[in-house]
Amino acid sequence: MNKTRLETFSDGVMAIIITIMVLELKTPLTENWQDIRHMLFEIGTYLLSFVFVATFWGNHHHVLHTVQKVNAKIIWSNMLVLFCLSLIPFTTRWMSEKYFDSLTVAAYGFVLFLSSIAFYLLQSSIISVGLHHPKLLEALQKQGTKGMISVLLYIAALPLAFVHVAIPISIFVGEAIWWTIPNKDIEKAMSE
């Protein structure tokens, strides 16, 4: 199978995920502070989720760029990533509706955890196909290490949501910032 179909399908699914999230934003019914406060929760949660989907998309693009030929393992690993990411609009909405209560923050973190595991599996599937360029393999393994650190942070965030929600939210924001920093190693290895 040609990787273009996989990339196009994945891009479409991620665009739909972002579209669903933005369509969930509601304008305040009144000008009272409670309605405006809720709208700020919604916008903040949407922004965080948008950054996560965008960083997954960017890293997904880089990783798929390394693939020459797609096999069933890569297809199904990719589908798992898309499935996990498709849960983000649900947890985004739930977390903003409940004003970041412990359970919803933990659920949001769990979806991010699942998405990270799925992405790690996709990257492992791509590596297992056999990359012939050692610098590219090294760059992907370096990104895999970053991914495993993220997984550990998400695991830590889950119980911390029941201690104080500001702790996991800080972890999520930190992760979002960390992943927006582009991985130049993959681009550099691909250009060589």
Secondary structure in CASP SS format (residue, H / E / C, confidence):
PFRMAT SS
TARGET T0000
AUTHOR 0000-0000-0000
METHOD secondary structure of the structure
MODEL  1
M C 1.00
N C 1.00
K H 1.00
T H 1.00
R H 1.00
L H 1.00
E H 1.00
T H 1.00
F H 1.00
S H 1.00
D H 1.00
G H 1.00
V H 1.00
M H 1.00
A H 1.00
I H 1.00
I H 1.00
I H 1.00
T H 1.00
I H 1.00
M H 1.00
V H 1.00
L H 1.00
E C 1.00
L C 1.00
K C 1.00
T C 1.00
P C 1.00
L C 1.00
T C 1.00
E C 1.00
N C 1.00
W H 1.00
Q H 1.00
D H 1.00
I H 1.00
R H 1.00
H H 1.00
M H 1.00
L H 1.00
F H 1.00
E H 1.00
I H 1.00
G H 1.00
T H 1.00
Y H 1.00
L H 1.00
L H 1.00
S H 1.00
F H 1.00
V H 1.00
F H 1.00
V H 1.00
A H 1.00
T H 1.00
F H 1.00
W H 1.00
G H 1.00
N H 1.00
H H 1.00
H H 1.00
H H 1.00
V H 1.00
L H 1.00
H H 1.00
T C 1.00
V C 1.00
Q C 1.00
K C 1.00
V C 1.00
N C 1.00
A H 1.00
K H 1.00
I H 1.00
I H 1.00
W H 1.00
S H 1.00
N H 1.00
M H 1.00
L H 1.00
V H 1.00
L H 1.00
F H 1.00
C H 1.00
L H 1.00
S H 1.00
L C 1.00
I H 1.00
P H 1.00
F H 1.00
T H 1.00
T H 1.00
R H 1.00
W H 1.00
M H 1.00
S H 1.00
E H 1.00
K C 1.00
Y C 1.00
F C 1.00
D C 1.00
S H 1.00
L H 1.00
T H 1.00
V H 1.00
A H 1.00
A H 1.00
Y H 1.00
G H 1.00
F H 1.00
V H 1.00
L H 1.00
F H 1.00
L H 1.00
S H 1.00
S H 1.00
I H 1.00
A H 1.00
F H 1.00
Y H 1.00
L H 1.00
L H 1.00
Q H 1.00
S H 1.00
S H 1.00
I H 1.00
I H 1.00
S H 1.00
V H 1.00
G H 1.00
L C 1.00
H C 1.00
H C 1.00
P H 1.00
K H 1.00
L H 1.00
L H 1.00
E H 1.00
A H 1.00
L H 1.00
Q H 1.00
K H 1.00
Q H 1.00
G H 1.00
T H 1.00
K H 1.00
G H 1.00
M H 1.00
I H 1.00
S H 1.00
V H 1.00
L H 1.00
L H 1.00
Y H 1.00
I H 1.00
A H 1.00
A H 1.00
L H 1.00
P H 1.00
L H 1.00
A C 1.00
F C 1.00
V C 1.00
H C 1.00
V C 1.00
A H 1.00
I H 1.00
P H 1.00
I H 1.00
S H 1.00
I H 1.00
F H 1.00
V H 1.00
G H 1.00
E H 1.00
A H 1.00
I H 1.00
W H 1.00
W H 1.00
T H 1.00
I C 1.00
P C 1.00
N C 1.00
K H 1.00
D H 1.00
I H 1.00
E H 1.00
K H 1.00
A H 1.00
M H 1.00
S H 1.00
E C 1.00
END
